[in-house]
Amino acid sequence: MGLYIAKRLLAAIPVLFGLTIIVFVIMALIPGDPATAILGSYATPENVAKLNKDLGLDKPMVQQYFIWLGNLFQGDLGRSYTLNRPVLDEVMERFWATLILAGSALVLCSILGLIAGVISAVRQFSWADKLITFIVLIGISTPSFWLGLLLILAFSVQLKWFPVSGMYAIYGGGGPLDLLHHLFLPAVTLAAVATGVIARLTRTAMLEVLRQDYIRTARAKGLSERRVIYRHAFKAALVAVIPVIGIQAGFVLGGAVYIETVFQWPGIGSMLVKAISTRDLLLVQGGVLVVAAAYVLFNLAADVVQTLIDPRLR
Amino acid sequence: MSDQAAVSTGQQPEKRRKKDRKGRPSVLRLLLNNQLATAGLVIFSLIVLVAALAPILPLPDPDATAPADRLQPLFSAGHLLGTDALGRDILSRLIWGARVSLAVGISATLIAAFFGSLIGLLAGYAGGRTDTLLMRGIDMVMAFPYILLALAIVAVLGPGLLNALYAIAVVNVPFFARNIRGIALGLSRREFVDAARLSGKSHAQILFGEVLPNVLPVIIITMSTTIGWMILETAGLSFLGLGAQPPQADLGSMLGEGRKILFTAPHVSIVPGLMIFVLVMSINLLGDGVRDILDPRLKSGSLTRPTARTAVERKSVPATDVRGEDAVLDVRGLKTEFEIGSSVYRAVGGVDLKIRKGECLGLVGESGSGKSVSAMSIMGLVPTPPGRIVGGVAMLGDEDLFSASDERIRQLRGGAVSHVFQDPLSTLHPLYTVGDQLIEAIRAHQPLSHASARQRAAELLATVRIPNPEERLNAYPHELSGGMRQRICIAMALANAADVIIADEPTTALDVTVQAQVLSLLAALRRDHDTGILFITHDFGVVSAICDRVAVMYAGKIVETGTTEEILADPKHPYTGKLIDCVPVLGQPERRLDAIEGRPPVVNALPPGCAFAPRCPRAQPDCLQGEIAMRDFGPERGARCLHPLGEEGSADV
């Protein structure tokens, strides 16, 4: 078991390396000369050449990559020219905000999605199933950024139950309760689509499992239907759903970009949007890299959980 | 023979498809599905039509600003949906914006479908290194959170609608590549591709002429399920200000601009959002409909939840007071059918079975003869839908199992009547240890503590001669051999001192030596515990090893009964004779093994008379003239045949 987890951890390393290559290559593909982009089109050729040399851009690509990777290992992601501070500092500060938001959304969508999916499968074709299927369909089709606006209008502006935006109250804020108060709406919005996806998949997985021979065996043993469904079928369905929860981590981390913008949540997503419009590419690079790495780790966690449940994978 | 098999497997799926398109689980659901898909289609077409006609519709200029008219509310004069912060007509902008969003979403889908399918086809068709290389690349791209990758691409290319389109297309390529590669990989190992190769077609010809048409449904399914996403995501990028740039507007950028005045004029952002929602919803409804029709897994109700017990809707109930003197289990007139779509398959058409204490009754027949369905009907283990019991009684002692309550059936299952199934790997739960599964079976019927149930489980394993039982309790099914697993299943069937064990081909999945061990184990257990066994098999070799009496089944009916000796020595029904001829005899290698020609009939449209007649060498015209009654050949000995074996003269015409 420990060995398996160690193996999975090792297998994640090449993936992480792959990420660095892709991120590096994407940034290297930027049309035009970065030095000119930074200095503006009125820069003198001497200044451009000097900056190119300073940035190491006169060296071959492969060498540039390894220099960049070496810096990365030392925690040096470069300096953001718009914020005039190290990229790593800015990214790490904001990463926690994103992790709190995405993490709670992921927990929320897993729990709600699994419950809805199981109810839907067990009461197939009942009004509950139809209602859940309908809500899921709406959830999957709703633009999350629009849903966020609707929720703000309803619960913040009309009902005044939740704050409109931010992570903490500006005056007298702070503390976990204040955080929860601010977190609720963005987390629900972010979880909506993923909940639908997980519910759908859980329903299908449950229906598929319920036709398996071992379910017939469980019934032939004289087990109660409750036990057949919640002990035998659910566990087997979970094995199919967990990797999808891992994939949803990607959608949630990515979707955080919209939600953080809508709710002005101080995470990496809102930072990225700003960085892209100001063309602060080092900041984009750092943000993308950190979030992608987090996604790899989320998937790794999903793998490990799946292994804990399924002895065949050990 | 192999020709025949190829032809018949080639034809069968087609036949099945025709049948299933007509019928799925319930007409209501099908209708509902269709209505939703139809609604989706209507809405989507309407949006597309209006968007396409935008230039000729009497709309105000979407970009004409009118500061005096700014932020008009909904339904104001001249502006049905009001105006935005610059006084532009929202309805007009909405239609023009939908036009842009649709064009971008559809183009992105086509681009992603083209490149993704190409990569998938190549990887799947080429296999080997090309496959590994391409798919590793795809995996790498998929290691990114979807939207993040799109953002990174837009960051590089710079904000703009066209760049957003490229970004969304690129991040969707992996979905197509993966789905199509899987199918293409399977297809390129198929015979028709080999045949095309041998006939000298080029790789390109095979790929686009043979493989592509077969993956087309998958491409369409993937397109219909991703286009909604792509429209959403491009709208999202525009919302963030990274897609459409002013003055050009798509639905997303309208929403993004409106957001700035959310509190003062909510309709400016709500209306375009609603439009995106309706558009994506209609596409998803349509996509689900398309997928339901094209995805084979969703066909023929393979995804309906079976109930805990077979439905009983008896039209005929034989008298229950006539007791078979010493029978523990007495089944009379059992009829079970499957309703699949509009056709009804009468799998079991009036079967009588009687098992005495300690007796082993063999139920013999080819696959598809209805023997398993008969056996599974007894304790209501035939899945409903589509199965249902429509006639007969099953008397366990004085109790009719078909009219017992669900709770009573639960108590009897695994208690008085237990089961052993064919494939011990698929019938044991893969995620629980065999110990857990045994203990569960014991505690479902006996009020024992976990510890004493575990004790009992270990004893049971010892009874079925499993070495180191204590240790084995902690094993998972996949860690055991096939024979070992089947012993576990038998131990489970013994857990609560059953009166009757229903064994459905318990040795078929095992190899011959293990088969012999399991058979002798069952025989010993029967002696020691005086348990009645209903033993289902297609193999007369197995029958001779364990059964006291035999019932031969064909097309849902018992065609011959008798003691094992009588039937083996002197079969009356030609079908029985054929089945016996199929058994190899040790020491007689020169003996001819006759496979029975033809196949058992499909039971939804049985001809009158003897169902075996079309395959029977002794068939006469009168065989097809009407119901053939069981003819007595002695006490508990009978055959449903007009021209039985041993009555020559009438046969040799």
Interface residues (C-beta under 8 A of the other chain):
Chain A: V15 G18 L19 I22 V23 I26 M27 L29 I30 P31 A121 V122 Q124 F125 K130 L137 I138 I140 S141 T142 P143 S144 F145 W146 L149 L150 I152 L153 V157 T204 M206 L207 E208 L210 R211 Q212 D213 Y214 R216 T217 A218 R219 A220 K221 G222 L223 S224 E225 R227 V228 H232 K235 A236 V239 A249 G250 F251 L253 G254 G255 V257 Y258 T261 V262 L272 V273 A275 I276 S277 R279 L281 V284 V288 V291 A292 Y295 V296 N299 I309 D310 P311 R312
Chain B: S26 L28 R29 L32 D139 M140 V141 A143 F144 P145 Y146 I147 L148 L151 A152 I153 V154 A155 V156 L157 G158 P159 G228 L232 A235 G236 F239 L240 G241 L242 G252 L255 R259 L262 F263 P266 S269 I270 G273 L274 I276 F277 V280 M281 I283 N284 L285 D288 S302 L303 T304 R305 P306 A308 M379 L381 P383 R410 Q411 L412 R413 G414 G415 S418 H419 F421 D423 S426 T427 L428 H429 P430 L431 Y432 E440 A441 A444 H445 Y476 H478 C489 M492
